[in-house]
């Protein structure tokens, strides 16, 4: 099975390595003068074609990659990221087990902790391991069209591929946990059932549940959004399996996952429960249903004691992050279309300014083929 990887020349790796090592020493006073470390990295590159980050470099690099994430609004706490160093692992069984342990530790009883687990990097003689799944937790989608899919329509192709690969399927509910798909070094991708004890789910109810009959609806969502198909790049070294999480902003669930027409498409059902006039878009029934669905998500997570941010608070925090970084002489890149929340955009302070979407050499990136793998393409 051919897997596309990003290949870099030794000269390109050295250029990125030098930039990162100087950054690391500049931002960590205890690291001292970078010249000795640069000489060691250059010698290692000349001998092996690669080099190994120290534990401290790995931690700082993973945190800086979060700091550089142009699409993330929640970067104020980048320096609190917990880094689990599992670079010695290349086998799919071990990686899957550590991914599930990552979820347990990150969940933290509902007080979600930003966490990353870093597995073996690409090497000059072989690619590193891969996690095909887009996130460590995903719900199945049974069907091939949003109007008939049970569950998450986005995951219908992956669900079908897993069923053909031998997964027996879940109970057929809208919230069946999908297996995790992992490809070890020199191995084919394999699936691993997600243990129930690794996933905290929040039942979704509404503050005025009795009036709209939400209690019997059976909605829920998982507590930890752990991205798993992006590559962590630090100083020219690529870590293709490095799942990471922050905590949810409510709109990610209420305005996208549950509301998008190619996901759960719940706005018509919410409108019916609220008794709204859906005969014309001019009644703004979609807008009203969207707000109530987002109220339900925030209310439910708060009631369950699970960490979640609202888009107004997170917008203010992002501007605080920008101010803090500017005081340190660092420019903050951002993608406006991702930073502005998907509801009430103009009511948040991040809407009323422009940003530069600048690329960084220390970052989380999608390599070629990542999105196709997340859909299960060529899995069977």
C-alpha positions, 0 to 999 in steps of 0.5 A: 500500500503506497503512502504519500510522505513529505520528503526533505533533503538533508539541507532542508532538515538542517535549515529547519533544525537550525531555526528551531534550535536557535528558537529553543535556546532563545526562549529557554534561558537555561538552555544556554548558548546554542552553538554546541547543540547546533554542532551536535545536530549537524554532525548527527545529520551528516552521519544519519540523515536525521537527528533526535530531539532532546525531551525538552526540545520535543516539549517546547516544539509541540507547544510552539506548534500549537502556538503557531496553529493559525486555525486555532482560536484557543492558543492562550494556554499553549505553554500548558500543553502536556507532552507524552513522549512515546517516540520509541513506539512503532507497533500498531498495538502499542500505539493504539493502547497509548492513544486510549491512555491519552484519552483517559489522561486528557479527560481527567474526570471532565477537567480536560487537559490539553495533551499530545502523545508523540510517536516515532518520527519518519526516518530516512529509511522508513516512514513513521507510523500513521493514525488513519482516523481523523480524531481518536473519537469518532461516531459511525455513520450508517448510510451514504447520504445525509438524508438517510444516514444514521449517525455522523454522515461525515464518517459514512465512508470510513464506517463502510470500509471498516465493516468490509474490513471485518468490524461487526458494527455498533448497536446502530445508534446515532452515536456508535463509537468507531474503532481507531485505525492505526498503521504501524511501521512496515505494517498494514492499517488495522482497527482497534475497538475503542474502550468505553472507559476511555471515552467520556460522553455528555448527554445533551439536554436543554435548559428548558427541556420540559417545554421542548421534549429534549430529555428523550432525544438521546443526544450526546457528544464526547468530551475530548476533541483529539485530532489524530491525522495531522503531522507534528513538524519540529525543526525538520523532523516529522512526527506523523502520529502525534494525536493532540487535544485541547477542549471543545468550544461549544460552537464546534459541537452545536454549530458544526458537528450536530448542525451541519447538513453533511453531519447530523443535520439537526436544525430541522428537528430542533425547529420542530421541537421548538414549534418554529415556522420553517416554511421560509428562511425569512422566519430565521428558524435556522438561526433560532434553532442554532442558538438553542442547540448551542445553548443546550451544548453549553448547558449540558457540559456545564451540568456534567462538569466537563470543560468547554468554552463559549465563543464569546469568552474564547474570542476575548482570550484569543485577543489576550493571546495576541497581545501577550505574544506581541509584548514578547515580540512574536507575531501571531498568524491566524486564518480569519475564516477559522478564528471567527466563530460559526455563529454570532461572528460580528458579536465577537471581537475577533471579527473586527480585524484582519490577520496574516495567515503565515506559515511556520516550520514548527507546526501541525500540518495535513500531509498528502493523503491524510484526508483520504485516509480519514475517510477509509479510502484504500483501507480495504 
